[in-house]
Amino acid sequence: MKKSPSSIALYFGLAALTLHAADAPAPIDRHALVTRHNPVITKLDPLSPLSVGNGEFCFTADVTGLQTFPEVYAGNSAIPLCTMADWGWHSFPNPQGFTMENFAYKNYDSHGRLVGYADQLRNNASSDYLRENPHKFNLGQIGFVLTKTDGTPATPDDITDIKQTLDLWNGVLISHFKFDGQPVDVQTVCHPDSDIIEVHASSPLLRVGRLAIQLSFPYASPSKAGSDWNKPAAHITQFDTPSFPNAAAFTRTLDSEHYNVIVMWSPGGTMKKFAEHQFELSPKKDSDTFEFACSFSEKLPHIPPMPTFAEAQTAAQAHWQKFWSTGGAIDLSQSKDPRWSELERRIVLSEYLTAIQSAGKNPPAETGLTMNSWYGRFHMEMYWWHDAHFALWGRAPMLENSLGFYQRAMPQAVANAKRQGYDGARWPKMSEPSGADSPSGVGAFLIWQEPHPIYLAELDYRAHPDKATLDKYKDVIFATADFMASFAWWDEANQRYVLGPPLQAAQERFDKATMINPTYELTYWRWGLETAQQWRVRLGLVREEKWDKVLQKLSKPLVVDGKYAFTESTPDSYTDPKWNDDHPAVIDSFGVLPGPGLDVATMRNTFDWVFANWNWSSTWGWDYPALAMCAARLGEADKAVDSLLIDTPKNHYLANGHNYGRVPDLPIYLPGNGGLLTAVAMMAAGWDGAPKRNAPGFPDNGQWVVRWEGLLPLP
């Protein structure tokens, strides 16, 4: 059944705004803003484990503060307990030598020219291998060994009095529970500068030897949990006792991949091998407290001495307090609309989750470093949704960390374009650190990821507009624009440039072999090429003639009954209900993008129809921020807020702050978190040409007080 956002928005009603003017100059109390949204967990919830991390490394824990009951989090409706790193990639042996270079590309007709695409071949060894390898994997599992008085191990039902709090301001996970009536208190910290988990545990159980720590290592898997516990002979764990006391070293070998783990602990504890790839750390029975640290390293183990728990805690506090005290902030607490608290909770927790999951040297996977989705590979069309917000929130370096991927992937992208007979660089869809693409019946045909490096580099330039930024990204931008201009086909009969076929649109519902001119992609092509020209002008270069030829003659989007068709190939966009499904990407043309070449009245008609008629149950987490940005540009501020809070399953936010996706394969969906941050930054700080008032994307009728700091406007 089709549902209108206006009928299903949370709490219904229209939102409104009280201006943040000169009479309210006091800075935001950022400590209060952040800490009122500390997640608190009081039961074993398979969909809300909590994570600590540093942007390149993430540890996800159950209510014990460690990974003690992984079986609870292993079901279909669950988020697995993983330890993952941006560097943690593995490939299965490849005796047949499968590569994208020797893949059996399928030819598609492009205006009389055959072009090879990496179309996915079902049940094909080459296609399957290249999609799954390399994949991210679970580096190891760290849990408590809790023993009953009769010597049997604890079960989840034995854990009572649970209260677990993620202290966002200080970056520490604080866990309290009881076992056999005895309290256990745990603090878990991730070091901000090293891939180290530090733990402080306190319990009377330590004195009687009923609380120990277990460290287990699985074989790698492309699965959701990144773990295969059923192949002990397929990997090696070398256990060594170093020359320094209270420590153990593990060298891990998984086929051609190697990494190292160092564990250090309070004096008197002992580490012993319990089973193959499984080790137990037993504290000395002379204290109610115990501390240990576990360091994961891609190459060389951490050189002792590792930081103590107190040192790691101090470093984490300094890191997170600086994070929350600088950059952007949005405070909605003075609002009257009852939705303010939930919206603000989503914002704050999205800041945290993207900071620990999405700020590494590679673009993030859709599930970040919490778990695997699509084998842990990153989807480049989602990259904008994951990380664009960093530049708008005064945290451009967190975007820049991964923007370097484009330079690293340039050789692959240039080769891909050349193989297909195009100029420039054609960026991949589903990729990994080398920049290689993957076989796919959809991904190989998408084009809306192509202008992303132009947009992201432009955001970075707006954050610090200097020549160094221009020089840093110019080669990527120019190669991108060369491909975009080359991809557009000259339609001699109609004297215009056309996009496709073949191509697949962001709304992945059309015939890739015949479709032409999707409205969003046409608009993105126009904006991207013009922005690339502006980079040339800023660098003192003349405009590129071939880009201007495409800009001058690029097809205009098809208009049907006063609305923009989703593609030129679907004049029945608004009459055939099969098109009213998946991403409503047509509205991104005047939301994500400023809508160059579009008519505002036609766009308003388009938005109104989508808002009232779309099949929202088929949409995804970033569609709601996209809808909100379009509403904001159209001056429909009440609908912008309603769009962010559409009550549909994939717009729910879990107790841990994750945007919910679907089970079993995608229970969390970080593009939704990142998209939310981009949308609210735009709604608060505005956009180029926005009305000259505070928070122009929020309504102005007395129910919302939007106080914000440190944000930049969207183009």
Secondary structure as UniProt FT lines:
FT   HELIX           5..8
FT   TURN            10..11
FT   TURN            22..23
FT   HELIX           30..35
FT   TURN            36..37
FT   STRAND          40..41
FT   TURN            46..47
FT   STRAND          50..53
FT   STRAND          57..61
FT   TURN            63..64
FT   HELIX           70..73
FT   TURN            76..77
FT   STRAND          83..85
FT   TURN            86..87
FT   STRAND          89..90
FT   TURN            95..96
FT   TURN            101..102
FT   STRAND          106..110
FT   TURN            111..112
FT   STRAND          113..117
FT   TURN            122..123
FT   HELIX           125..132
FT   STRAND          135..136
FT   STRAND          141..147
FT   TURN            149..150
FT   HELIX           156..158
FT   STRAND          159..167
FT   TURN            168..171
FT   STRAND          172..179
FT   TURN            180..181
FT   STRAND          182..190
FT   STRAND          196..202
FT   HELIX           204..206
FT   TURN            207..209
FT   STRAND          211..216
FT   STRAND          219..220
FT   TURN            224..225
FT   STRAND          227..228
FT   TURN            229..230
FT   HELIX           232..234
FT   STRAND          236..240
FT   STRAND          247..254
FT   TURN            255..256
FT   STRAND          257..265
FT   TURN            267..268
FT   STRAND          270..275
FT   TURN            276..277
FT   STRAND          278..282
FT   TURN            285..286
FT   STRAND          289..297
FT   HELIX           309..325
FT   STRAND          329..331
FT   TURN            333..334
FT   TURN            338..339
FT   HELIX           340..357
FT   TURN            366..370
FT   HELIX           374..376
FT   STRAND          378..379
FT   TURN            380..382
FT   HELIX           383..392
FT   TURN            393..394
FT   HELIX           396..419
FT   TURN            420..421
FT   STRAND          430..431
FT   TURN            433..434
FT   TURN            441..442
FT   HELIX           443..445
FT   TURN            448..451
FT   HELIX           452..463
FT   HELIX           467..487
FT   STRAND          489..491
FT   TURN            492..495
FT   STRAND          496..498
FT   TURN            508..509
FT   TURN            512..514
FT   HELIX           519..538
FT   TURN            539..540
FT   HELIX           545..553
FT   STRAND          559..560
FT   TURN            561..562
FT   STRAND          563..564
FT   TURN            568..569
FT   TURN            571..575
FT   HELIX           577..579
FT   HELIX           585..590
FT   TURN            591..592
FT   TURN            596..597
FT   HELIX           600..613
FT   HELIX           616..618
FT   TURN            621..622
FT   HELIX           623..633
FT   TURN            634..635
FT   HELIX           637..644
FT   HELIX           649..651
FT   TURN            655..656
FT   STRAND          659..662
FT   TURN            663..665
FT   STRAND          666..668
FT   HELIX           670..685
FT   TURN            688..689
FT   TURN            696..697
FT   STRAND          707..709
//
